[in-house]
């Protein structure tokens, strides 16, 4: 039973990694230029977490290191996106009140 659960986690991680590319492709097609939507980073983070979990159960150090570095990068991108949105909202609020 544990082996099946580990396989499910691994396949779920792979599915999330596939979804990030699928979402990015659809988003770019919609906008007629190459863009990376925020959902790409969430799928990347989720996929990385699940695949790292799978790699830990399989005791695969190469896979663990590869996924852990990606996990850090994906988290950082989401932090940068959130910061940019907060700053943009603050500027917008400042402009709407007439403050400079």
GIFEN-V700796 format. One record per backbone hydrogen bond with DSSP energy under -0.5 kcal/mol. NH is the residue of the N-H (numbers start at 0). CO is the residue of the C=O. E is the energy in kcal/mol with one decimal. If there is no record, write none. Layout:
nh->(NH;NH)
co->(CO;CO)
e->(E;E)
This chain:
nh->(4;5;6;7;8;9;10;11;12;13;14;15;16;17;18;19;20;21;22;23;24;25;26;27;28;29;30;31;32;34;36;39;40;40;41;42;43;44;45;46;47;48;49;50;51;52;53;54;55;56;57;58;58;59;60;63;64;65;66;67;68;69;70;71;72;73;74;75;76;77;78;79;80;81;82;83;84;85;86;87;88;89;90;91;92;93;94;95;96;97;98)
co->(0;1;2;3;4;5;6;7;8;9;10;11;12;13;14;15;16;17;18;19;20;21;22;23;24;25;26;27;27;32;34;36;36;37;37;38;39;40;41;42;43;44;45;46;47;48;49;50;51;52;53;54;55;54;58;59;60;61;62;63;64;65;66;67;68;69;70;71;72;73;74;75;76;77;78;79;80;81;82;83;84;85;86;87;88;89;90;91;92;93;93)
e->(-2.1;-2.4;-2.1;-2.4;-2.4;-2.3;-2.9;-2.5;-2.2;-2.1;-2.4;-2.2;-2.1;-2.2;-2.4;-1.7;-1.2;-2.2;-3.1;-2.0;-2.3;-2.5;-2.5;-2.4;-2.6;-2.3;-1.8;-1.0;-1.5;-0.5;-0.5;-1.3;-0.7;-0.7;-1.6;-2.8;-2.2;-2.6;-2.7;-2.9;-2.6;-2.4;-2.5;-2.8;-2.6;-2.3;-2.4;-2.6;-2.4;-2.2;-2.0;-0.7;-0.7;-2.3;-0.8;-2.4;-2.3;-2.2;-2.5;-2.4;-2.0;-1.5;-2.5;-1.7;-2.0;-3.0;-2.2;-2.3;-2.2;-1.9;-2.1;-2.5;-2.3;-2.4;-2.5;-2.4;-2.2;-2.3;-2.5;-2.5;-2.4;-2.4;-2.4;-2.4;-2.5;-2.3;-2.5;-2.1;-1.3;-0.6;-1.4)
